[in-house]
Amino acid sequence: MNRYFSCLGVLAVVATVACAPFRHRQSAPPQRAAAAPACTTDSTYQRLAFWVGDWDVTDSMGVHYATQRVQRVLDACAITADWASGGGYKGLSLFAFDVRTGQWRQMYAANQTPSPSGVELRTSDPSYDGPGVRFILLLDPADGKPARSRVTIMPSGDHGALQLFEDSNDGGKTWRTVFKAQHHLRPASER
């Protein structure tokens, strides 16, 4: 009889050990839906969202001038703009909103270095209250040179965008248009 109870004891231990993972399994905590990145819900970060896309760029006469791919990066906290035009000219911009200053910043680099447009740093113009964002050079020109430049990126027409390049020779009192870069979304077959 003792032997019978010993066998039952061994079977009970084996059954307990074998079933232990099933009895003691804890249910995983419920999965939470991933929160949307903060920048996608903050309208300040979305001031240039209209510009995101693959674009054919024409000049003010409607002549094809370049292509540009504008993309959200870093969970929509920044935007890149990759520019390519005739003659192998290429440029790349990184745009981001600086919460410390309350201004947009742009860093532009081009393959045409060491020309003046090789690298430029721009900040948003605090006096501009129109659609999109207007950028001015972060550093003022050298003393005695009243020349200034600015670039305004704004929505235009039916799902289009416009980059308006302007110069001033009188320290910003008057401005003249240097170039209008009208953006038209590229057909999906060409992207």
N, C-alpha and C positions, 0 to 999 in steps of 0.2 A: 504494500500500500504506500509505503514511503516512497518507493521508486515511482509509483504512479503520480504522486503529488510533485515529485522532483521534475518529472517530464512536463507536467502541466505548468510548473513554475518557469521552466526554460522556454516553453512555447509562449507563455505570457510575456516574458522579457523580449523575445524575438519579435512578437507581434507589436509590442509597445515601441520598440526601436524602429521597426519597419514603417510603422504608421506615424511616427513622430513628425516627420516633415509635413505631413498632410494635416495633422491636428494643430500644429503650432504655426502654420503659415499665417502671416499677418496680411491683411489686404493692403494693397498699395494705396497711398493717399490719392484722392481723385485729382486728375490732371486739370490744371487751370488753363484757360485759354490765354495764350501769350498776349500780353498787353501791347497795344500799338506803340511803336517808338514815339517818344514825346514830341519829336520834331514834326511828325506827320500830322499832329493835331494842333500844333501851334501856328496860327496864321502868320506870325512874323517870319517863320522859317519857310512859309509857303508863298512868299511874295514873288518868287520867280518860278513857281510850279507850272505856270502857263507855258513856259519856254521849253519844258522837257519834251524831247522828241528828236527825230531825224529830219533835218531840214535841207531844202535847196534854198540857196541864198541868191537873190537877184539885186542888182543895183537899181537906182531910181529910174532907169530907162527900161527895166524889165529884163536886162541881159543877165544870164546865169553868171554868177561871180564865184561862188564857193559852195561847199557843203559844210554842215555843222551838226554834230551829234551832242545833244545836251542830255545829261543823265543825273538822276538823284544818286548820291553816294552816302555812305556812312549813316544808314538808316534814315535817309532824307534830311539829315542835318547839314548837308552841303550839296553843291551842284558842280559838275564839271562840264566844260564846253570845249569840244575838240573841233578845231577849225582847219579846213584844207581848201586852198585855192590854187589857181594856176601858177605855173612856174615852180611847183614844189613847196610853196609857202605853207607852213603849218604853225598853228598856235594852240595853246592849251591854257584854259583858265580854271581856277578853283575859286568858287564863291562860297562864302559862309557868313552867317550872322554871328557877330561878336556880342554876347550878352553883357560883357563888361562895359562896353562903350555904347551899346544900343545901336550899332551901325553894322551894315554889311561890309565885308572886305572882299577884295578880289586880288589874286596874284595871277598875272598873265606872263607866260613865257612863250617865245617863238624861236624857230630855227634860223632866224635871220640875224643872229648875234654876230658881231657886236654893234649892229645898228641901234638907233635909239629905241626901237620897239622890241629889243631883245628881251627885256624883263621890265614889267611895270607893276607897281603896287597901287591899288586904288581903294577908296573908301566911299561909302554912300554919301550923297549930298544931303545934309540935314535940312536944307531949305526946300528940297523937292517934295511935293506932296501929290504928285500925279500917279498914274498907274505904273506898276513895275518898280524899277529901282534906277536911279541915276548915280553914276560913279564918277568921281573926280580923282585926279592923281593925289596920292597920299602925301607926297613931298612937293612943296611949292618949287617952281623953277628958281634958278639962281637969281640973286639980287640983280635988279636992273632989267630983268626980262619979264615983261608983263604978259607973255603968252601963256594961255591956259588951254586945257582940253577936258572934255567930258564925254561920257558915253551913257546913253539912256537906253535901257532894255525895257520894252513895254509890249503889252498885247496889241495886236493889230488885225482889224478885219475879221473875217470868218476863220477862226482857229489859227490865225497867223501870229507872227511876232515881228518886232522891228527893233533893230539896233541903230540908234541915231548917234553918229559921231560928229561932234561940234568943236570948233576952236574959237578962241577969243584972243585978240591982240591987244586988248586994253584992260587986262586984269580981270575980266569977267563982267564988264559993263555991258558989252554986246557980244553976241555969238553968231557964228555963221556955220551952216551945215557943210561938213566936209564929205560925208558919205552916209547914205541911207542903205542899210542892209535889210531888205525885206525878206522875211523867212516864210517859206511855204512848206508844209509837211510833205515829205517824200512819200510817193506811193509805196504801199507795203511790199510790193514786188521788188523794189529797189533798195530796201533796207538791209 
